Amino acid sequence: MDKKRLVVCITGATGEIYGYRLLLATSKIPEVETYAVLTKDAENLLQYELGKSRSDVEKLADHFYDENDFFAPISSGSFRVDATIIAPCSMKTLTAISTGYADNLVARAASVALKDHWPLIVLPRETPLSSIHLENMLRVARAGGIIMPPLPPLYHRKETIRELVDLTIGRILNMIGIPTDLHKEWDPQR
């Protein structure tokens, strides 16, 4: 069986734990090959929020690229991937995607996913949302992207932030056909 290729981009918005935990989860799945991009702003927030460094992310990814590396294979539609996930997605990055302004590898990888009709899953992190944010989300959704604010379900009665984050990570992986036990189907009888 061929490995699934996932592009995982982490941008400079609060919620670095989502991208980090996604890479951690996929690093344990032999059938998944990851191509990671960490923006400079994300690098600073990763250290602040999780006490993790760029090298911690590099170790989890199969392939790692600088945000300005337009020679990375993921910058081209001739390099087929199974999904591109931006977790978290800053409003700056969302704006770039919604307007087609591919000024870095994250926006370019998203643009490739949209133009080639590959799954693009965006976890926007901002609240409250302005009409500009909402319009940008709508533009990306109309272009084929999946807007998935990281709002974990509370009916599973999880007790830690990590457990709540992993529910979202599991749902993302299930959405793109990667089985995981991180997200359980809701069963009110449990």
C-alpha positions as MATLAB code, in Angstrom:
seq = 'MDKKRLVVCITGATGEIYGYRLLLATSKIPEVETYAVLTKDAENLLQYELGKSRSDVEKLADHFYDENDFFAPISSGSFRVDATIIAPCSMKTLTAISTGYADNLVARAASVALKDHWPLIVLPRETPLSSIHLENMLRVARAGGIIMPPLPPLYHRKETIRELVDLTIGRILNMIGIPTDLHKEWDPQR';
ca = [
       0.000    0.000    0.000;
       1.324    3.460   -0.900;
       1.857    5.904    1.897;
      -0.515    8.833    2.256;
       1.284   12.123    1.777;
       0.180   14.894    4.115;
       1.318   18.488    4.062;
       1.164   19.888    7.596;
       1.645   23.641    7.932;
       1.896   25.413   11.265;
       1.424   29.183   11.187;
       1.720   31.978   13.726;
      -1.583   31.768   15.555;
      -2.324   30.571   19.041;
      -3.063   26.871   19.063;
       0.357   25.522   18.063;
      -0.609   22.365   19.923;
      -2.880   21.372   17.010;
      -0.103   21.225   14.435;
       2.338   19.695   16.871;
      -0.069   16.968   18.004;
      -1.031   16.261   14.375;
       2.624   15.658   13.495;
       3.091   13.608   16.655;
       0.088   11.413   15.797;
       1.118   10.903   12.169;
       4.727   10.144   13.132;
       3.362    6.968   14.725;
       1.464    5.855   11.609;
       3.815    4.080    9.180;
       1.379    4.526    6.280;
       1.644    8.333    6.471;
       4.450   10.493    5.100;
       4.478   14.117    6.288;
       5.784   17.275    4.634;
       5.919   20.000    7.269;
       6.281   23.773    7.083;
       6.701   25.957   10.157;
       6.508   29.722    9.724;
       8.834   32.013   11.672;
       5.906   33.372   13.694;
       4.841   29.800   14.442;
       8.343   28.983   15.605;
       8.157   31.761   18.200;
       4.677   30.743   19.384;
       5.610   27.062   19.528;
       8.347   27.938   21.997;
       6.050   30.218   23.991;
       2.986   27.954   24.113;
       4.550   24.486   24.260;
       8.208   24.974   25.111;
       9.022   23.233   21.808;
      11.539   24.262   19.174;
      11.805   24.060   15.411;
      13.984   20.962   15.796;
      11.208   19.265   17.799;
       8.902   19.718   14.803;
      11.592   18.671   12.320;
      12.047   15.381   14.213;
       8.346   14.543   13.880;
       8.104   15.228   10.137;
       9.390   12.981    7.368;
      10.264   16.090    5.343;
      10.637   19.639    6.631;
      10.773   22.890    4.658;
      11.449   26.532    5.356;
       8.468   28.800    4.732;
      10.365   30.518    1.890;
      11.477   27.337    0.096;
       9.603   27.522   -3.196;
      11.747   24.672   -4.535;
      10.105   22.246   -2.111;
       8.143   19.564   -3.980;
       4.911   20.598   -2.238;
       4.994   23.909   -4.109;
       4.016   22.116   -7.321;
       0.852   20.349   -8.406;
       3.020   17.773  -10.153;
       3.849   16.445   -6.680;
       0.647   14.702   -5.604;
      -0.356   14.855   -1.943;
      -3.433   13.443   -0.247;
      -4.235   16.491    1.887;
      -2.888   19.814    3.061;
      -3.660   20.783    6.637;
      -2.961   24.184    8.158;
      -3.102   23.885   11.928;
      -3.380   26.471   13.277;
      -4.125   28.924   10.507;
      -3.473   32.587   11.248;
      -5.769   35.230    9.788;
      -2.772   36.472    7.784;
      -2.407   33.057    6.162;
      -6.163   32.732    5.657;
      -6.157   36.090    3.860;
      -3.274   34.985    1.635;
      -5.096   31.760    0.728;
      -8.426   33.462    0.095;
      -6.849   36.005   -2.251;
      -4.416   33.655   -3.983;
      -1.430   35.602   -2.647;
       1.110   32.791   -2.323;
       3.920   34.748   -0.693;
       5.271   31.771    1.250;
       5.277   27.976    1.009;
       2.226   27.601    3.256;
       0.041   29.782    1.021;
       1.527   28.148   -2.081;
       0.820   24.613   -0.811;
      -2.764   25.680   -0.022;
      -3.105   27.234   -3.467;
      -1.899   23.996   -5.062;
      -4.425   21.989   -3.044;
      -7.274   24.253   -4.125;
      -6.340   24.417   -7.812;
      -5.844   20.654   -8.032;
      -8.942   19.885   -5.928;
      -7.082   18.089   -3.169;
      -8.365   18.270    0.401;
      -7.351   21.487    2.135;
      -8.244   21.602    5.826;
      -7.785   24.931    7.583;
      -8.014   25.338   11.366;
      -8.490   29.099   11.783;
      -7.613   30.521   15.187;
      -9.183   33.838   16.061;
     -12.060   35.039   18.157;
     -14.247   36.935   17.878;
     -14.404   36.843   14.095;
     -14.792   40.009   12.061;
     -16.756   40.118    8.823;
     -13.396   40.187    7.007;
     -12.375   36.906    8.655;
     -15.728   35.340    7.802;
     -15.575   36.511    4.186;
     -12.087   35.059    3.820;
     -13.283   31.746    5.259;
     -16.240   31.751    2.876;
     -13.932   32.402   -0.102;
     -11.704   29.482    0.866;
     -14.727   27.228    1.428;
     -16.215   28.182   -1.941;
     -12.874   27.328   -3.563;
     -13.080   23.844   -2.031;
     -11.295   24.220    1.288;
     -12.634   22.808    4.522;
     -12.870   25.376    7.295;
     -12.561   23.554   10.598;
     -12.242   25.820   13.618;
     -10.663   23.686   16.336;
     -13.718   23.368   18.535;
     -13.482   20.021   20.285;
     -16.665   18.187   21.153;
     -17.349   18.304   24.867;
     -19.771   15.386   24.968;
     -16.872   12.921   25.164;
     -16.181   14.233   28.682;
     -12.414   14.547   28.271;
     -10.504   16.077   31.148;
      -7.304   17.486   29.655;
      -6.464   19.942   26.907;
      -4.392   17.261   25.184;
      -7.390   14.894   25.106;
      -9.603   17.635   23.637;
      -6.977   18.544   21.021;
      -6.528   14.886   20.077;
     -10.259   14.566   19.382;
      -9.857   17.248   16.715;
      -6.679   15.617   15.362;
      -8.462   12.270   15.164;
     -11.363   13.824   13.322;
      -9.029   15.418   10.763;
      -7.296   12.103   10.141;
     -10.599   10.236    9.871;
     -11.865   12.854    7.375;
      -8.983   12.104    5.018;
      -9.223    8.348    5.355;
      -6.548    7.647    7.948;
      -7.955    5.386   10.662;
      -7.125    6.403   14.203;
      -8.466    5.822   17.654;
      -8.052    9.479   18.628;
     -11.634   10.310   17.676;
     -14.544    8.112   18.649;
     -17.970    8.223   17.100;
     -20.521    9.717   19.409;
     -22.522    7.117   21.282;
     -24.931    8.487   23.895;
     -25.106    5.005   25.462;
     -21.473    5.160   26.645;
];
